[in-house]
Amino acid sequence: MKRLTAVFEEAEQLVEAARQARTAGYAIADAFVPFAVHGLDEAMGLRRSRLTWVCFAAALTGGTLAMSFQLWTSVSSWPLNVGGKPFASVAAFLPVTFELTVLTAALVSAGTFFARSRLFPGKRATPVPRATDDRFVLVVDTDAPAAEALMRQAGAVEVTAVAQAPEGGS
């Protein structure tokens, strides 16, 4: 299997090349862009991210645990009568609950993103020069010789084919 890297000068060319490659049946591995390109995710055939649901579940869990722990310590475990304040003073618990809700959501979302994207310390990257400066790069996994012609026809200024090593092998 070859990994074809096509470099484009314009965002519209990249989106059109992704659309054509997907229509031709090629597997799009990735795209590197210097800014958000509208319509690229649809052209690549990407599904909507489920990370928002992970973030919501983590926030709900963090907030529930924070409020539950504060209520348990204040009402059940160690009730103190301080100046006539009620034991279950929910208004006093809101700042800590809010902070732990945000902290839990952020940490779990970041951890999930890194794990799902397989981004970890020591991962070897193969950078494409100027990919995030002023160029748009489309990476396609294919053995078809017509893929390079398709990329050039779509406006690629540079097309590079590299033999891809098998994953998981030693």
N, C-alpha and C positions, 0 to 999 in steps of 0.2 A: 504494500500500500504506500502510495506517495502522498506527501503533504504539499499541496500547491499554495504558494503565497503570492497574492496579486496585490500590487500597490496602486492606489488611485489618487488623483489630485483633487477630485471633487466628491462631496458626500453623495450627490445624486447618482454619480457613476457607481459608487459602492452599493447603494440600495438596489439599483437596477441589475448589477452583476449578481448580487445575492438572490434576487428574484429569479433571474434567468438560470442560475446554477441550481436552485431548488426545483425549478420547473423541469430542468434536464435530468433531475434525479441524483445529483451529486450531494454528498454529505458535507454540510458546512460545519467546520470545526469551531471557528471563532471569527471575531471581527475586532480590530483595534482602531479606535477613533479618538481624535483629540478633544471632542466635545460630543454631547448627546446628539444623535442623528434620529430625527423623527421618522418612523416607519421602518427602521432597520430591523427591529425585533419581529415585526410581522413578515418582512421579506425573508428573514432567516428561518422563520417557522418556529420561533420560541414560544413556549407556553407562558402564561402569567405566573409570576413568582408566588410561591406559597410562604415566603419569608414573612409577609405581613401577618399571616395567621400564627406563625411561630412567635412573633413579637407580641401579638395580642394575648396568646396563651401564657407566655412568660410574664407579661405585665399583670395579668389577672392572678396568676399564682403568687407573684411577689407581693402584690397589694393585699391579697387575702392572708398570706402568711404573716405579713407585717402587722396588720390589724388584729389578727387572731392572737399573735404573741403578746401584743401590748394589752389586749383585753384580758388575756389569761393571767399575765403578771399583775395587772392592776386590780382585777376583781377577785381572782381565785387564789393565786399563789402567794401574793404579798400585798394584801389590801392595807393601804395607809390613809388615814383621815388627815388630809393636809388642808387646813383652813376651810373646812366644810365642802371641799370639792367632791363631787360625786365620784365613786370608784370607776364607773364606766364613762369617763369624760372623753367621748369620741372626738370632739372638736380639738382637744389637745393632741390626739393621736394622728390627725390628718397630715401634718408636715412630714413626720417620719414615714408614714404610709406612702405618701406621694413620692418621697425620695427613693424608697426601696422599690416601689413599682417601676420607676424610671430606670434605676440601676439594674434591676433584674432583667427588664426588657432589653436594655442595651447590651448587657453581657451575653445573654443567651442568643440574641440575634446575631451579634458579631461572631460568637463561637460557631453557631450554625452555618453562617455564611462561609467562614473559613474552612470548616469541615466539608461542606457540600461542594465548595469550589476546589477542594484539594490544595488549598494554599497553606503551606506549613513551612517552618524554618528549614532552610537548607535545600529547598526545591530548586532544581536547575531550570533556568529560564532560557529560552532562545529568542533574544530580542530582535526586532525588526527595526533597522535604522529609520529614524524620523517618523515612526509609527504614531507617536502621540504628540508630535510637534506640529506638522502641517500635512501629513499624509494619512490616507485611509487604507487599511489593510484588511483583506478578506482571505481567510485560510480555509481551504477546501481539501478534504480527504478523498482522493480518487486515483484510480489507475488508468482512467480513460485519457487518451492523447488529445481528444477534442476539447477537454476542459481548458487547456492553455489557450487555444484559439478562441474559445468562448470569452475568457477573461480579457484577452487583447481586443476582441470585438466590442466589449462593453466599455473599453477605455482605459485599461490598465497600462501604466507606464513601465511597469516592471513585473515580470512573472518569474518566480523561482520555484523549482521542484526539488524536494528533498525526500530521500527515502526515510520512511518513518520506522523507528525501531518498535518491535512488538511490545505491548504493555504487559507487565507482570512477569516477564521472562527474565532469566538471569544470564 
